[in-house]
Protein backbone atom coordinates (compact mmCIF):
# COMPACT_ATOMS: atom_id res chain seq x y z
CA UNK A 1 0.00 0.00 0.00
CA UNK A 2 1.14 3.55 -0.71
CA UNK A 3 0.21 6.52 1.48
CA UNK A 4 0.19 9.95 -0.15
CA UNK A 5 0.73 13.51 1.09
CA UNK A 6 -0.14 16.31 -1.38
CA UNK A 7 1.60 19.66 -0.91
CA UNK A 8 0.30 23.16 -1.63
CA UNK A 9 2.14 26.45 -1.03
CA UNK A 10 1.96 27.88 2.46
CA UNK A 11 3.67 30.78 4.17
CA UNK A 12 6.75 31.42 6.32
CA UNK A 13 8.68 28.41 4.99
CA UNK A 14 5.80 26.00 5.52
CA UNK A 15 3.40 24.17 3.24
CA UNK A 16 -0.07 22.75 3.61
CA UNK A 17 0.17 18.97 3.53
CA UNK A 18 -3.00 16.98 2.91
CA UNK A 19 -2.96 13.22 3.36
CA UNK A 20 -4.90 10.92 1.06
CA UNK A 21 -7.48 10.47 3.84
CA UNK A 22 -8.20 14.23 3.82
CA UNK A 23 -6.28 15.20 6.98
CA UNK A 24 -4.49 18.54 6.52
CA UNK A 25 -1.71 20.26 8.44
CA UNK A 26 0.83 23.04 8.08
CA UNK A 27 4.43 21.85 8.23
CA UNK A 28 7.94 22.52 6.99
CA UNK A 29 8.79 18.79 6.73
CA UNK A 30 5.76 17.11 5.08
CA UNK A 31 7.37 13.76 4.26
CA UNK A 32 8.62 13.18 7.81
CA UNK A 33 5.52 14.57 9.56
CA UNK A 34 3.33 12.62 7.14
CA UNK A 35 5.18 9.41 7.97
CA UNK A 36 4.62 9.99 11.69
CA UNK A 37 0.93 10.72 11.02
CA UNK A 38 0.40 7.48 9.09
CA UNK A 39 2.45 5.55 11.65
CA UNK A 40 0.20 6.87 14.46
CA UNK A 41 -2.77 5.43 12.56
CA UNK A 42 -1.16 1.99 12.47
CA UNK A 43 0.27 1.97 8.94
CA UNK A 44 2.95 -0.70 8.47
CA UNK A 45 6.48 0.67 8.77
CA UNK A 46 7.35 -1.02 5.46
CA UNK A 47 4.57 0.78 3.56
CA UNK A 48 5.55 3.44 1.06
CA UNK A 49 4.83 7.12 1.63
CA UNK A 50 4.97 9.62 -1.23
CA UNK A 51 4.92 13.41 -0.90
CA UNK A 52 3.89 15.13 -4.14
CA UNK A 53 3.98 18.75 -5.26
CA UNK A 54 2.54 20.10 -8.47
CA UNK A 55 2.74 23.74 -9.45
CA UNK A 56 2.14 24.84 -13.00
CA UNK A 57 4.29 22.80 -15.38
CA UNK A 58 6.60 21.53 -12.62
CA UNK A 59 6.10 18.70 -10.17
CA UNK A 60 8.21 16.50 -7.91
CA UNK A 61 7.82 13.66 -5.47
CA UNK A 62 9.71 12.42 -2.41
CA UNK A 63 9.36 8.75 -1.50
CA UNK A 64 10.32 6.62 1.50
CA UNK A 65 9.01 3.84 3.65
CA UNK A 66 7.07 5.02 6.68
CA UNK A 67 9.29 3.51 9.41
CA UNK A 68 12.61 5.13 8.46
CA UNK A 69 11.03 8.49 7.58
CA UNK A 70 9.12 8.63 10.88
CA UNK A 71 12.42 8.29 12.78
CA UNK A 72 13.96 11.42 11.22
CA UNK A 73 13.80 15.16 11.85
CA UNK A 74 15.63 18.06 10.21
CA UNK A 75 18.11 20.27 12.04
CA UNK A 76 20.97 22.54 11.02
CA UNK A 77 24.67 21.82 11.37
CA UNK A 78 27.19 24.45 12.51
CA UNK A 79 27.26 26.13 9.11
CA UNK A 80 23.46 26.25 8.91
CA UNK A 81 23.10 23.46 6.37
CA UNK A 82 20.02 21.28 6.94
CA UNK A 83 20.80 17.74 8.10
CA UNK A 84 18.74 14.72 9.14
CA UNK A 85 18.81 13.88 12.85
CA UNK A 86 16.92 11.33 14.95
CA UNK A 87 13.37 12.45 15.78
CA UNK A 88 12.78 13.05 19.47
CA UNK A 89 9.37 11.94 20.68
CA UNK A 90 7.62 14.81 22.44
Buried (B, 14 or more C-beta within 10 A) or exposed (E): EEBBBBBEEBEEEBBBBBBBEEEEBEBEBBBBBBBBBBBEEEBEBEBBBBBBBEEEEEEEEBEBBBBEBBBBBEEEEEEEEEEEEEBEEE
